Amino acid sequence: MHFDIFTLFPDMFAGVLADSIIMRAKEAGHISIAMHDIRGYAQGKHQVTDDAPYGGGGGMVMKPEPIFRALEAVLGLENETSSCTPIILLSPQGRLFTQAVARELAQHKRLALICGRYEGVDERVRQFLATDEMSIGDYVLSGGEIAAMVIVDAVTRLLPGVLGDPAATERDSHADGLLEHPHYTRPAEFRSHAVPEMLLSGHHAEIARWRRRESLRRTLERRPDLLARADLSPEDKAFLRKLGWPPPEV
């Protein structure tokens, strides 16, 4: 998987992309990441990348020309020709980035991420260049850089060979539509708080059942909205009914 990241602030990525799982994935050849400074594609002595919005109002808007030039040069586009590479504009107006979307993106060999800034990006970038638009949540950041980091991290860990345990991503929160079960490690007792006896029993089938039920319980308590979309077995539904789900109709 190759990531092309287009940004006005490439230095923001230095720490995130040079440590932990992403660093190991790069060293192992599972991913490659290229940073592209949009300012380098702006014309003129001062390489201006933003201007005042037409119609007035506060803030500045990122100009379309440097963004188009950058994408066309890097991806080999010609006159807004569509690309087989997803071109994702990161924006609070985009579709919500979820674990399911991360799995969708992990099927591609290459992703291009455009980091917006300031008041926003000229609408023509959204209309005629980007093939998708994504948001990582219902809040506003100073720019798309942090969102790009989130997407790179979430997608990278889904790629084959990146994690030591191939099944790890299948147990993560949201992987199957539920929140993950609680985790414990040594010591078995800490400040009078003991690890649940079931996890010390060595009975793997019962441990798996306990973890599934705790996952259901935690999801009901913290994110009950997820249950409507989760893949639930008859046993899951029976357990949830004992916990009072679904709630009685008013």
C-alpha positions in Angstrom: 0.0 0.0 0.0 1.3 3.5 -0.9 0.0 6.7 0.6 0.4 10.1 -1.0 -0.3 12.9 1.4 -0.8 16.4 0.1 -0.5 19.1 2.8 0.8 22.6 3.6 2.5 21.3 6.8 4.4 18.1 6.0 6.5 18.4 9.2 3.4 17.7 11.3 3.7 14.0 10.2 7.3 13.4 11.3 6.7 11.8 14.7 3.6 9.9 13.8 5.0 8.3 10.7 8.4 7.5 12.2 7.4 5.4 15.2 5.6 2.2 16.3 3.5 0.1 13.9 3.7 2.5 11.0 7.5 2.6 11.2 7.7 -1.2 11.3 5.3 -1.5 8.4 7.4 0.8 6.4 10.6 -1.0 7.3 9.0 -4.3 6.4 7.9 -3.0 3.0 4.2 -3.3 3.7 3.6 0.4 3.2 5.3 3.4 1.7 4.4 7.1 2.4 5.2 10.1 0.2 4.7 13.6 1.6 3.8 16.3 -1.0 4.0 20.0 0.0 1.2 21.8 -1.8 3.1 25.1 -1.5 5.7 23.7 -3.8 3.2 23.6 -6.6 2.0 27.2 -6.1 3.2 29.8 -8.7 4.8 33.1 -8.1 7.6 34.3 -5.9 5.6 34.0 -2.6 4.0 30.6 -3.5 0.6 31.8 -2.3 -1.8 28.9 -1.6 -4.8 30.7 -0.2 -7.0 33.7 -0.9 -10.0 35.6 0.4 -13.4 34.0 -0.3 -15.6 35.4 -3.1 -18.7 36.9 -1.6 -16.9 38.1 1.5 -16.7 36.6 5.0 -13.9 35.7 7.4 -11.0 33.3 6.9 -9.1 32.3 3.8 -9.8 29.6 1.3 -7.2 27.2 -0.2 -6.7 28.0 -3.9 -7.5 25.2 -6.4 -4.5 25.7 -8.8 -1.7 24.3 -6.4 -3.8 21.4 -5.4 -4.7 20.4 -8.9 -1.1 20.8 -10.0 0.2 18.7 -7.2 -2.2 15.8 -7.8 -1.8 15.9 -11.5 2.0 15.8 -11.2 2.1 13.1 -8.6 -0.6 10.8 -9.9 0.0 11.5 -13.6 -3.5 13.0 -14.1 -4.2 14.9 -17.3 -6.9 17.6 -17.5 -8.9 16.3 -14.5 -8.8 12.7 -15.9 -10.2 10.3 -13.3 -7.7 8.1 -11.5 -8.0 4.5 -10.3 -6.4 5.8 -7.1 -9.0 7.1 -4.5 -8.4 10.8 -4.0 -9.8 11.7 -0.6 -10.4 15.2 0.5 -10.3 15.4 4.3 -13.1 17.6 5.5 -15.7 17.8 8.3 -18.4 17.6 5.5 -17.2 14.2 4.3 -18.7 10.8 5.0 -17.8 9.4 8.4 -14.6 7.3 8.6 -15.4 4.0 10.3 -13.7 0.6 10.7 -15.8 -0.6 7.7 -14.5 2.3 5.6 -10.9 1.5 6.7 -11.4 -2.1 5.5 -12.7 -0.7 2.2 -9.7 1.5 1.7 -7.3 -1.3 2.7 -8.3 -3.1 -0.5 -6.5 -0.4 -2.7 -2.9 -0.4 -3.6 -2.6 3.4 -3.4 -4.5 6.3 -1.6 -4.2 10.0 -2.1 -5.1 12.2 0.9 -5.7 16.0 0.5 -5.4 17.9 3.8 -7.6 20.9 3.9 -6.8 24.1 5.9 -8.0 27.5 6.9 -11.7 28.2 6.1 -11.8 25.4 3.6 -10.8 24.3 0.1 -12.1 25.8 -3.1 -15.2 23.9 -4.1 -13.8 22.9 -7.5 -11.3 20.6 -5.7 -14.3 18.7 -4.2 -16.3 18.7 -7.5 -13.7 18.0 -10.1 -10.6 16.4 -8.4 -11.5 14.5 -5.2 -13.2 11.1 -5.7 -14.2 10.9 -2.0 -14.6 13.1 1.0 -14.1 11.9 4.6 -14.4 13.2 8.1 -13.1 11.4 11.3 -15.9 12.9 13.5 -18.5 15.5 14.1 -16.1 18.2 15.2 -13.8 20.7 13.4 -10.0 20.5 13.4 -7.5 23.2 12.3 -6.7 21.1 9.2 -6.9 17.6 7.6 -3.4 16.5 8.8 -4.6 14.8 12.0 -7.4 13.1 10.0 -4.9 11.9 7.5 -2.7 10.4 10.3 -5.8 8.6 11.6 -6.6 7.1 8.2 -3.0 6.0 7.6 -2.8 4.3 11.0 -6.2 2.6 10.8 -5.7 1.3 7.2 -2.1 0.2 7.8 -2.9 -2.1 10.7 -5.4 -3.9 8.5 -2.9 -4.9 5.9 -1.6 -8.5 5.8 1.6 -9.0 7.8 1.6 -5.6 9.6 0.5 -6.9 13.0 2.2 -9.8 14.7 -1.1 -11.5 15.4 -3.1 -11.9 12.1 -6.3 -12.2 14.0 -5.8 -9.1 16.2 -7.8 -6.8 13.9 -10.7 -9.2 14.1 -11.0 -8.7 17.8 -10.7 -4.9 17.9 -13.5 -2.7 18.9 -15.8 -2.0 15.9 -14.3 -4.9 13.9 -17.6 -6.9 14.2 -19.8 -3.9 15.0 -19.3 -4.2 18.8 -16.9 -2.7 21.4 -14.1 -5.0 22.5 -14.2 -7.0 25.8 -12.1 -6.0 28.8 -8.4 -6.9 28.9 -6.3 -8.0 31.9 -2.7 -9.0 32.4 -0.4 -9.7 35.3 -0.6 -9.4 38.3 -3.7 -11.5 39.0 -4.5 -9.1 41.9 -3.6 -5.4 42.0 -4.5 -3.3 45.0 -7.2 -5.8 46.0 -8.7 -5.8 42.5 -8.6 -9.3 41.1 -8.8 -10.5 37.5 -12.1 -12.3 36.7 -11.7 -16.0 37.7 -13.0 -17.1 34.3 -9.8 -15.8 32.6 -7.7 -17.9 34.9 -9.7 -21.1 34.3 -7.9 -22.2 31.2 -11.2 -23.2 29.6 -10.9 -21.6 26.2 -14.4 -22.1 25.0 -15.9 -20.6 28.2 -13.4 -17.7 28.1 -14.5 -17.0 24.5 -18.1 -17.0 25.6 -17.3 -14.7 28.5 -15.5 -12.3 26.3 -18.4 -12.2 23.8 -20.9 -11.5 26.5 -18.7 -8.8 28.0 -18.3 -7.2 24.6 -22.1 -7.2 24.3 -22.5 -5.8 27.8 -20.0 -3.0 27.2 -21.6 -2.1 23.8 -25.0 -1.9 25.4 -23.7 0.3 28.2 -21.6 2.6 26.1 -22.7 2.5 22.5 -26.2 0.9 22.3 -26.6 2.5 18.8 -24.1 0.0 17.5 -26.3 -3.0 18.3 -28.8 -2.2 15.7 -26.2 -2.7 13.0 -24.1 -5.5 14.6 -24.1 -9.1 13.4 -25.8 -10.8 16.4 -26.4 -14.5 16.8 -29.5 -15.9 18.5 -27.4 -16.5 21.6 -26.3 -12.9 21.6 -29.8 -11.6 21.3 -31.0 -13.8 24.1 -28.2 -12.5 26.4 -29.0 -8.9 25.5 -32.7 -9.4 26.2 -31.7 -10.4 29.8 -29.9 -7.1 30.0 -33.0 -5.2 28.9 -32.3 -4.8 25.2 -34.0 -3.7 23.1 -35.7 -1.1 25.3 -39.5 -1.3 25.5 -41.3 0.8 22.9 -42.8 4.0 24.3 
